[in-house]
Amino acid sequence: MQGKRRDAADTPWTPPTSPCGGAQPTHNTQEQVVIEETLLEAEEKMEKAVVVAKEDFAAIRTGRAHPAMFNKIVADYYGALTPINQLASFSVPEPRMAVVTPFDKSALRNIEQAIRDSDLGVNPSNDGNIIRVTFPELTQDRRKEYIKVAKTKAEDSKISIRSIRRKAKETLDKAIKDGDIGEDEGRRGEKELDDTTSKYVAQVDELLKHKEAELLEV
């Protein structure tokens, strides 16, 4: 049987070797690894901070009903505080009404009570099978109050992002001091870190702008 012909493209690249036979990594490659790992870790954490901000904004009530409003509410379920979005399904048949259908009917009263005790400012009712939540029109004062809450959530998120930047910068500064990376490479890494920080802070600002517009919508 004829063997498969190996082309030059099929031959794996072999790193240059030292006289002792080992691979010879370049200092530049080591620098890049240190910088890239630091920047990647920082960006992943900043991304998570934006996700948290999105969830926080979604839980703030607006003039219209939507399932995400219930994301932060927990109810007692057999002795354990459980997010109600794990205990029921949610639908919005009308702009100002949500219908909550518990998976386990025995949890209905606890879910209803948790919604009533939440900061949504609603008074739900049930018919033994489902919970109806009617959202009254937001007053001007209530809208301003929710905007203030949204701004606080946004600021918390931006503080978190800047804290991540500070820690990443400390890592790069230490690597420069220890001689793991050159000063020029380190400064370039810090510039990229600043650009990444600005990008995620801008995302939070955009989310806040959108939430404020929702809250002011009549």
C-alpha positions, 0 to 999 in steps of 0.5 A: 500500500502506497504511503501518504506523500508528505509535502513541505506544508505538512512538516511541522515547524521546529523551533531553533535549538541551542548547542545543547539541543534544547529550544531557544526561546527569544526574550521578545517572545517571553515579553509578549507572553507576559504582556498578553497574559496580563492584558487578556486576564484584565480584559476578561475581568472587565468584560464580566464587570460589564455583564454584571452592570447589564444584569443590574440595569435589567433588574431596575424597573422601567415603565414597561414589564419585562422578565429581566426585572425579576432576575435579582429576586429570591424566594424561600424554596424548601429552606433555601433562598432560590432565584425565582427565575429558576422556580418559574417561567415569565411572560409579558402578555401586556406592556404593563403586566407580567405573568409568572407560572411556577414550575412547582405550585407549592412554591406559588405563595413564596414566589408571590411574597418575594415579588411583593417584598422586592423593590419593584413596588408592585402588588401581585395576585394569584389564582392558585396557578399563576401570579399576575403582576401589574406595573403601575405607571411610574411617577416622575419622582420614581423615575428620578429615583430609579435613574439615581439607582442606575447611575450608582450601579454604573459608577460601581461597575466603572470603579470595578473596571478601574480597579482591574486596570490598576492591578494589571498595571501593577503586574506590568510594573513589577515585570519591568522592575524584575527585568521580565519585560523591557521598559518600552514593551511594558509602556506599550502594554500599559497603553493597550491596557488604558485603551481597553479600560476606556473601551469598557468604561464607554460600554457602561456609559452607553448602557446607562444612557440607554437605561436612562432613556427607558426610564424617561420614556412615557 
